[in-house]
Amino acid sequence: MRWSISLRADGDRVMELAEIVELADAVAIHDGIASGMGTQSYSAQIVVEAPSSDEAVDKAIPIFEAAARTAGLPEWPVAWAESIADEEDLFE
């Protein structure tokens, strides 16, 4: 099943546009988008394949952390994660 996973890492400084653009580039391979400019956090929404919501989140966290490293972002802890099942999978 495909899951859309939203994740956020909170930190101690305001994120710049260029940093969020780098994160967006890093998550694009996972059908991802990024946000967080002007806040003390960065976020991404990515798509993963997994049998359950919990497993999808477990799979998404290291992908998110790796994307943040690739983007050169601070290694802040994941403060929030949420999963939503892909609508197409719900009706199969």
C-alpha positions in Angstrom: 0.0 0.0 0.0 1.2 3.5 -0.8 1.2 6.0 2.1 1.8 9.8 2.1 3.9 10.6 5.2 4.2 14.1 6.6 7.2 14.7 8.9 8.5 17.7 10.8 11.8 18.4 12.6 11.9 21.2 15.1 15.0 23.2 15.9 16.4 26.4 17.2 16.7 28.8 14.3 14.6 30.1 11.4 14.9 28.2 8.1 15.8 30.1 4.9 14.1 29.7 1.5 17.3 28.2 0.0 17.4 25.5 2.6 13.8 24.5 2.0 14.4 24.4 -1.7 17.4 22.0 -1.1 15.1 19.8 1.0 12.5 19.9 -1.7 15.1 18.7 -4.2 16.2 15.9 -1.9 12.7 14.5 -1.3 11.5 14.9 -4.9 12.7 11.3 -5.7 10.0 10.2 -3.2 7.2 12.2 -4.8 8.0 14.7 -2.0 7.4 18.3 -1.2 9.0 20.4 1.5 8.0 23.4 3.7 9.3 25.4 6.6 10.7 28.7 5.3 10.5 31.4 8.0 9.8 28.9 10.8 12.0 27.1 13.3 11.3 23.7 11.7 11.5 22.0 8.3 8.9 19.6 7.0 8.4 17.2 4.1 5.7 15.0 2.7 6.9 11.8 1.0 5.3 8.7 -0.5 6.4 5.2 0.7 5.2 1.7 0.1 4.4 -0.3 3.3 1.8 -2.8 4.6 0.7 -0.6 7.5 0.7 3.0 8.7 3.2 2.3 11.5 5.6 0.6 9.1 5.2 3.4 6.6 6.2 6.0 9.2 9.1 3.8 10.3 10.3 3.6 6.7 9.8 7.3 6.1 11.8 8.7 9.0 15.2 7.6 7.8 14.4 8.8 4.3 13.4 12.2 5.7 16.6 12.3 7.9 18.8 11.4 4.9 17.1 14.0 2.7 17.8 16.6 5.4 21.5 15.6 5.5 21.6 15.8 1.7 20.1 19.3 1.9 22.7 20.3 4.5 20.1 21.0 7.1 20.7 20.8 10.9 20.1 17.3 12.3 17.1 18.2 14.4 14.9 15.4 15.8 11.7 14.4 14.1 9.0 16.0 16.3 5.9 14.9 14.4 4.8 12.4 11.8 1.5 11.5 10.2 0.4 9.0 7.6 -2.4 9.0 5.1 -3.2 6.0 2.9 -3.2 6.6 -0.8 -6.8 7.0 -2.0 -6.3 4.6 -4.9 -5.2 1.9 -2.5 -8.3 2.4 -0.3 -10.7 1.5 -3.2 -8.9 -1.5 -4.6 
